[in-house]
């Protein structure tokens, strides 16, 4: 894995050519050359700014959440990525540990499998982004080479096998500010392209811009916590946690029973307390029972 793109910093003209455009893997696609007689009449003052965020302006200008979602997905594909996922992560012993899914394109199937299988326990990318704060560039070969020492080989192979089953061969991982307290947003972009060399500095910059927008977009479309609690809208996992609470189970027992980590359980309990407007576990059970009986 790499926390920096390999090619040298782009020149002034390279940045002007690539950043305003959505590039394809293999390098930026330059616009057609201007005819010499016209180029001579273009004054330097009319040249566009070096960092012109046309993609961000376009995305922010869309009126609806669905339009922004579709445009974001289209922009990701234009620069060579097939999927994006955002997970809320908490810092545990200086390593970011994912606890829940905040959003994903085109769907959350990989996030669900990743959390359910606890792949974060053998994912070396988390150590890289936790320690440096820089983008993590990776491909399947680098993940295999950087598998954490001392962990069962079968766990690491299962992680790689599940990742490959999605068609993924390379990607980027960012750790961005988001959530509350020590929470961060882990933004992963996945691609079918082989190797690392296709991810240039300019492309990583475009991907970062889209990742920042995606995190803000998730916040914009988050459910309104002030709405009246609706027991029918609870997920199967939330129902399972509430059932365990009614039986008097502690966090560790709930985690073992539902195949979660204690961090996952704590996160969902906090979300449930916010949802029902209560402060402790006893009040949560009472509020949930009342809502379910209505």
GIGI-V338444 format. One record per residue. N is the residue number from 1. SS is DSSP state (h for helix, s for strand, l for the rest). PSI is psi in whole degrees, -180 to 180 (none if undefined). Layout:
# GIGI-V338444
N/SS/PSI  N/SS/PSI
This chain:
# GIGI-V338444
1/l/162  2/s/139  3/l/0  4/l/145  5/l/153  6/l/-29  7/l/157  8/l/161  9/l/137  10/l/150  11/l/173  12/h/-47  13/h/-32  14/h/-41  15/h/-42  16/h/-37  17/h/-32  18/h/-42  19/h/-39  20/l/-10  21/l/162  22/l/110  23/l/162  24/s/157  25/l/143  26/l/-1  27/s/160  28/l/146  29/l/108  30/l/147  31/l/160  32/l/142  33/l/141  34/l/143  35/l/140  36/h/-40  37/h/-29  38/h/-39  39/h/-32  40/l/-19  41/l/2  42/l/111  43/l/146  44/h/-30  45/h/-20  46/h/-2  47/l/143  48/l/156  49/l/154  50/l/-47  51/l/86  52/l/105  53/l/69  54/h/-38  55/h/-47  56/h/-42  57/h/-41  58/h/-46  59/h/-45  60/h/-25  61/l/-7  62/l/139  63/l/-25  64/l/158  65/h/-40  66/h/-39  67/h/-40  68/h/-40  69/h/-47  70/h/-42  71/h/-38  72/h/-44  73/h/-41  74/h/-41  75/h/-39  76/h/-46  77/h/-35  78/h/-29  79/l/11  80/l/7  81/l/144  82/l/-24  83/s/156  84/s/139  85/s/146  86/s/124  87/s/139  88/s/130  89/s/143  90/s/145  91/s/118  92/s/115  93/l/44  94/l/11  95/s/134  96/s/126  97/s/117  98/s/138  99/s/-20  100/s/165  101/s/129  102/s/-29  103/s/161  104/s/151  105/s/132  106/l/-16  107/l/-180  108/l/13  109/h/-42  110/h/-42  111/h/-43  112/h/-45  113/h/-41  114/h/-47  115/h/-42  116/h/-38  117/l/-2  118/l/41  119/h/-21  120/h/-20  121/h/-18  122/l/14  123/l/107  124/l/-17  125/h/-31  126/h/-36  127/h/-37  128/h/-50  129/h/-27  130/h/-38  131/h/-37  132/h/-32  133/l/2  134/l/161  135/l/141  136/s/114  137/s/131  138/s/158  139/s/176  140/h/-41  141/h/-42  142/h/-35  143/h/-42  144/h/-40  145/h/-29  146/l/13  147/l/134  148/l/135  149/l/148  150/l/-1  151/l/150  152/l/132  153/h/-36  154/h/-32  155/h/-45  156/h/-42  157/h/-36  158/h/-41  159/h/-48  160/h/-39  161/h/-43  162/h/-39  163/h/-44  164/h/-30  165/h/-18  166/l/-3  167/l/3  168/l/138  169/l/-19  170/s/174  171/s/-172  172/s/150  173/s/128  174/s/145  175/s/107  176/s/156  177/s/135  178/l/163  179/l/-159  180/l/156  181/l/-125  182/l/6  183/l/143  184/s/159  185/s/118  186/s/116  187/s/115  188/s/134  189/s/131  190/s/146  191/s/156  192/l/-3  193/l/140  194/l/150  195/l/-175  196/l/-23  197/l/-24  198/l/-17  199/l/89  200/l/170  201/h/-43  202/h/-40  203/h/-40  204/h/-38  205/h/-42  206/h/-42  207/h/-40  208/h/-42  209/h/-42  210/h/-35  211/h/-43  212/h/-44  213/h/-41  214/h/-40  215/h/-44  216/h/-36  217/h/-39  218/h/-40  219/h/-37  220/h/-34  221/l/11  222/l/145  223/l/145  224/l/112  225/l/-12  226/l/-5  227/l/157  228/l/131  229/l/137  230/l/106  231/h/-31  232/h/-19  233/h/-4  234/l/146  235/l/167  236/h/-37  237/h/-43  238/h/-40  239/h/-40  240/h/-41  241/h/-43  242/h/-39  243/h/-43  244/h/-37  245/h/-42  246/h/-26  247/l/1  248/l/20  249/l/148  250/l/175  251/h/-43  252/h/-40  253/h/-41  254/h/-44  255/h/-46  256/h/-40  257/h/-37  258/h/2  259/l/35  260/l/179  261/l/163  262/h/-29  263/h/-43  264/h/-46  265/h/-47  266/h/-42  267/h/-48  268/h/-34  269/h/-40  270/h/-42  271/h/-39  272/h/-40  273/h/-40  274/h/-40  275/h/-43  276/h/-1  277/l/40  278/l/171  279/l/-21  280/l/178  281/h/-39  282/h/-47  283/h/-35  284/h/-45  285/h/-45  286/h/-45  287/h/-39  288/h/-40  289/h/-43  290/h/-42  291/h/-37  292/h/-23  293/h/-14  294/l/none
